[in-house]
Amino acid sequence: MSRQTSSRAKGKKEQTFINDEIVAKELRTVGDDGSQLGIISRDEALRLAESKGLDLVLISPDANPPVAKLMDYGKHLYEIEKRKKEAKKKQKIIEIKEIKFSCKIAENDINYKVKHTREFLEKGKHVKLRVFLRGREMSNPEWGAEVLKKVWPMVEDIATIEKDIQQEGRYVSMYVVPNKK
């Protein structure tokens, strides 16, 4: 039975060779406790690993001679997975909400959308405020910027601007985040 792992950390597949998959005649061998066992033949290293109930894992195949370590490979893979899951738990997922306006929006509609924007910011979510430009409005993007300039004073007490007003294709947008507490 052959065991292999692959990771795409550097954009290429890495292959881990264990036990009989190792083809080098001589190996610089490291014990399961980290002690140096010296340069020994592959067969002798395999016998040593088998006598201890461990696997012989090729750690550095490019070295001269290649470096192999005695270890419980299944336990090693389990520990790696456990560390990945632990790191994933500590990640903070940022939710981004988008509020869309138009250039010809009425004052009460702005107030209604600002109310929702404030709710999102109070919940700790990031908000992208966007003004969609239609037809001839594309030739006057400053109209969209004016709408965002009306909105900003209504939320500035609980938010900070992360990305200032800028045009992105048919949109004029601004990115705001909640103030740090």
C-alpha positions in Angstrom: 0.0 0.0 0.0 1.4 3.4 -1.0 0.7 6.6 1.0 1.2 10.0 -0.6 0.4 13.5 0.2 0.1 16.5 -2.0 0.1 20.2 -1.1 -0.3 23.2 -3.4 1.5 25.7 -1.1 4.0 26.7 -3.7 1.9 26.0 -6.8 3.5 22.6 -7.4 2.6 19.1 -6.1 4.9 17.8 -3.4 5.1 14.0 -3.0 6.1 12.4 0.2 7.9 9.1 -0.2 7.7 6.5 2.6 9.1 3.0 3.3 9.5 1.0 0.0 8.9 4.1 -2.2 12.3 5.5 -1.2 14.8 4.6 -4.0 18.1 6.1 -2.6 20.8 3.5 -1.6 22.1 5.5 1.4 20.2 7.8 3.7 21.1 10.3 6.4 18.7 9.0 9.0 17.1 10.8 11.9 15.5 8.9 14.8 12.0 9.3 16.0 13.3 11.3 19.0 15.3 13.7 16.7 18.7 12.0 17.3 21.1 11.5 14.4 21.5 7.9 13.4 24.1 8.7 10.7 24.4 7.7 7.1 23.1 4.1 6.7 21.8 1.9 3.9 18.1 2.1 2.9 17.5 -1.5 3.8 19.0 -1.1 7.3 16.9 2.1 7.9 13.8 0.2 6.8 14.6 -2.7 9.2 15.2 -0.2 12.0 11.9 1.5 11.3 10.0 -1.8 11.1 11.6 -3.0 14.4 10.3 0.1 16.2 6.9 -0.1 14.5 7.4 3.2 12.6 7.6 4.4 9.0 10.7 5.6 7.2 9.7 9.0 5.7 11.9 10.9 3.1 12.1 14.4 4.4 14.7 16.0 2.1 15.1 14.2 -1.1 17.4 16.8 -2.7 20.1 16.6 0.0 23.2 14.5 -0.6 22.6 11.9 0.7 18.8 12.2 1.1 17.5 12.7 4.6 14.9 10.3 6.1 13.2 10.2 9.5 11.7 7.4 11.5 8.1 8.5 12.5 4.6 7.3 12.8 3.4 8.7 9.4 -0.3 8.3 10.1 0.0 10.2 13.4 2.1 12.9 11.6 -0.7 13.4 9.0 -3.3 13.6 11.8 -1.3 16.3 13.6 -1.1 18.3 10.4 -4.9 18.1 9.8 -5.5 19.0 13.5 -3.3 22.1 13.1 -5.1 23.2 9.9 -8.5 22.8 11.6 -7.3 24.8 14.6 -6.0 27.6 12.4 -9.3 27.6 10.5 -11.3 28.1 13.7 -9.3 31.2 14.6 -10.0 32.9 11.3 -12.4 35.7 11.4 -14.8 35.9 8.4 -15.7 39.4 7.4 -19.1 39.8 5.9 -19.4 42.6 3.3 -22.9 44.1 2.6 -23.7 46.2 -0.4 -26.1 49.1 -0.4 -27.0 50.4 -3.8 -28.2 53.9 -4.6 -29.0 55.8 -7.8 -28.2 59.3 -8.8 -31.8 60.5 -8.7 -32.7 59.0 -5.3 -35.1 60.8 -3.1 -34.1 62.0 0.4 -36.4 59.6 2.3 -35.0 56.7 0.3 -31.5 57.8 1.3 -32.6 57.8 4.9 -34.1 54.4 4.6 -30.9 52.9 3.1 -28.7 54.7 5.6 -30.8 53.1 8.4 -29.9 49.6 7.0 -26.3 50.7 6.6 -26.1 51.7 10.2 -27.6 48.3 11.3 -25.0 46.4 9.3 -22.2 48.6 10.8 -23.4 48.1 14.3 -23.4 44.3 13.7 -19.7 44.6 12.8 -20.2 44.1 9.0 -18.3 46.0 6.3 -20.4 47.9 3.9 -19.9 48.9 0.3 -21.9 51.9 -0.7 -22.5 52.0 -4.5 -24.2 54.4 -6.9 -25.2 52.9 -10.2 -24.8 55.2 -13.2 -27.3 54.8 -16.0 -27.1 56.2 -19.5 -26.0 59.8 -19.5 -25.1 59.6 -15.9 -21.9 57.9 -17.0 -20.7 61.2 -18.4 -21.2 62.8 -15.0 -19.8 60.5 -12.3 -19.6 63.4 -9.9 -23.4 63.0 -9.4 -22.8 59.6 -7.9 -20.1 61.1 -5.7 -22.5 63.7 -4.5 -25.0 61.0 -3.3 -22.2 59.3 -1.4 -21.1 62.6 0.1 -24.7 63.0 1.4 -24.6 59.5 2.9 -21.2 59.8 4.7 -22.2 62.4 7.4 -25.1 60.1 8.4 -22.8 57.2 9.2 -19.4 58.8 10.1 -20.1 58.6 13.9 -20.0 54.7 13.7 -17.8 54.1 10.7 -14.5 54.9 9.0 -13.8 55.0 5.3 -11.5 52.2 4.1 -11.7 53.1 0.4 -12.7 56.6 -0.5 -15.1 57.5 -3.3 -13.9 56.0 -6.7 -15.4 55.0 -10.0 -15.5 51.3 -10.9 -17.1 51.0 -14.4 -20.7 51.8 -14.1 -20.5 52.3 -10.3 -19.2 55.0 -8.0 -18.4 53.3 -4.7 -17.1 53.9 -1.2 -16.1 51.2 1.3 -16.8 51.8 5.0 -16.0 49.7 8.0 -17.2 49.9 11.6 -15.1 51.9 14.1 -12.9 49.8 16.3 -14.2 49.6 19.9 
